[in-house]
Amino acid sequence: MKMNLYKAVIIDAFGKSIRHVVAPSARQAADFVKEYYRSIGEQLTKNSVQRLDEHLNSEDRLGLDDMLRSAPIGFAKQAAIGWIVHATVTQSLRFYRTVDSDGAEAFIVAPNADIGSALYLNSLPVAERTGRRFRIVDGLESLPVDRLEGAKRLLEFGPAGIAQFDPERGWFVR
């Protein structure tokens, strides 16, 4: 089945966002976004899609043709290595905070505390993983109000991983 790349403009409870969707038609791309929101229990206010692959210049097409030949319907992202398709998040993501025995903290986006713990430990150098004592708690509870909305925005689409805050960029997952 021939796939196309669409730009989806989405308006939800958190505002406006732009995502990329791989699908055979605009209708299927729009339906995919609606179904995704239904599956995560979020309200979708508006969703419009526009075909994008026909309008990209050669610099922005790295990996695109290969992706369109083999990708399933889903969200896509342009990365340094070219275009890639995300696995669709079927579980709601949560925002966690770890506090270790030394008082250091990290923020994690994950579907549950077990995966959050694994992501945290795997982010550490190998020598620091052994015997590490930490606790994992709800990360949204301790956030200042000005950082709360950005953290909730990460939970909308993910990805799971270690979250960091930059005063200029806001929250992002590395």
C-alpha positions in Angstrom: 0.0 0.0 0.0 1.4 3.4 -1.0 1.7 5.7 2.0 1.9 9.5 2.1 3.2 11.9 4.7 0.7 14.4 6.1 1.0 17.4 8.4 -1.7 17.3 11.0 -2.7 20.5 12.8 -4.3 19.4 16.1 -6.1 21.5 18.6 -6.8 19.9 22.0 -7.1 20.9 25.6 -3.5 21.9 25.6 -3.7 24.2 22.5 -2.4 23.8 19.0 0.3 21.3 17.9 1.6 20.1 14.6 2.3 16.4 14.1 3.3 14.3 11.1 1.2 11.3 10.1 2.0 8.5 7.7 -1.2 7.1 6.0 -2.5 6.1 2.5 -5.0 9.0 2.4 -5.9 12.3 4.1 -9.0 10.7 5.5 -7.1 7.8 7.0 -4.6 10.2 8.5 -7.4 12.3 10.1 -9.1 9.1 11.3 -5.8 7.8 12.8 -5.4 11.0 14.8 -9.1 10.9 16.1 -8.6 7.2 17.1 -5.4 8.0 18.8 -7.1 10.7 20.9 -10.0 8.4 21.7 -7.6 5.6 22.8 -5.8 7.9 25.3 -9.0 9.4 26.6 -8.2 13.0 25.5 -10.6 15.5 23.9 -9.8 16.5 20.4 -11.2 19.9 19.4 -9.9 20.1 15.8 -7.8 18.0 13.5 -6.9 19.0 9.9 -4.4 17.2 7.6 -2.5 18.4 4.6 -0.3 16.2 2.3 3.3 17.1 2.9 5.6 14.6 1.0 4.9 16.2 -2.4 6.2 19.5 -1.3 9.4 18.6 0.6 12.7 19.7 -0.9 15.5 17.1 -1.3 17.2 18.2 1.9 14.1 17.3 3.9 13.5 13.9 2.3 16.2 11.9 3.9 14.7 8.4 4.5 11.3 9.5 3.5 10.8 7.3 0.4 12.0 4.2 2.3 9.7 5.0 5.2 6.7 5.5 2.9 7.3 2.1 1.3 7.4 0.2 4.5 5.8 2.2 7.3 2.5 1.3 9.0 -0.1 4.1 9.6 1.2 6.2 12.5 3.0 9.3 13.7 6.3 10.2 12.0 9.2 12.4 12.9 12.1 13.9 11.1 15.3 13.1 12.9 19.0 13.6 12.2 19.0 10.1 10.6 16.0 10.9 8.4 12.3 10.2 8.7 11.1 7.6 11.2 7.7 6.3 12.4 6.9 6.3 16.1 5.2 3.4 17.7 1.8 4.7 18.8 1.5 5.1 22.5 -1.4 3.0 23.7 -0.9 3.6 27.4 -1.2 7.1 28.9 2.2 8.5 29.8 2.9 9.8 33.3 5.5 12.3 34.5 7.7 10.9 37.3 10.5 12.4 39.4 13.2 10.3 41.0 15.1 11.3 44.1 18.2 9.3 44.9 20.0 8.8 48.2 22.3 11.8 47.4 19.3 14.1 46.8 19.8 14.3 43.0 16.6 14.2 41.0 15.6 13.4 37.5 12.3 13.7 35.6 11.0 10.8 33.5 8.1 10.3 31.1 6.9 6.7 31.1 3.7 4.7 31.1 4.3 3.4 34.7 6.8 3.6 37.5 8.5 0.3 36.6 9.4 1.5 33.1 10.3 4.9 34.5 12.7 3.3 36.9 14.3 1.3 34.1 14.6 4.4 32.0 16.3 6.2 34.8 18.8 3.5 35.6 19.6 3.0 32.0 20.4 6.7 31.6 23.1 6.4 34.3 26.7 5.4 33.5 27.1 1.6 34.1 29.4 2.1 37.1 26.6 4.2 38.9 23.8 1.7 38.4 24.9 -0.9 41.0 23.5 -0.3 44.4 21.7 2.9 43.4 18.9 3.7 45.9 16.2 6.1 44.7 12.5 6.6 45.0 10.1 7.5 42.2 7.2 9.8 42.7 4.6 11.7 40.8 6.6 14.4 39.1 3.7 16.8 38.4 3.0 17.4 42.1 6.2 19.2 42.8 6.5 21.3 39.6 6.1 25.1 39.7 2.9 26.3 37.9 5.0 27.9 35.0 6.5 24.4 34.2 3.3 22.4 34.7 1.6 22.9 31.3 4.8 22.1 29.4 5.2 18.8 31.3 1.6 17.9 30.6 2.2 18.6 26.9 5.0 15.9 26.9 2.5 13.4 28.1 0.2 14.0 25.1 2.5 12.3 22.6 5.6 11.3 24.4 8.1 9.9 23.7 9.0 8.1 26.9 12.4 9.0 28.3 14.4 11.3 30.5 12.8 14.8 30.6 14.8 17.9 30.9 13.8 21.6 31.2 15.4 24.4 29.3 14.2 27.9 30.1 14.2 28.8 26.4 12.8 25.5 24.9 10.7 24.3 27.8 10.4 20.6 28.5 11.9 18.0 26.1 12.8 14.3 26.2 16.3 13.2 25.4 
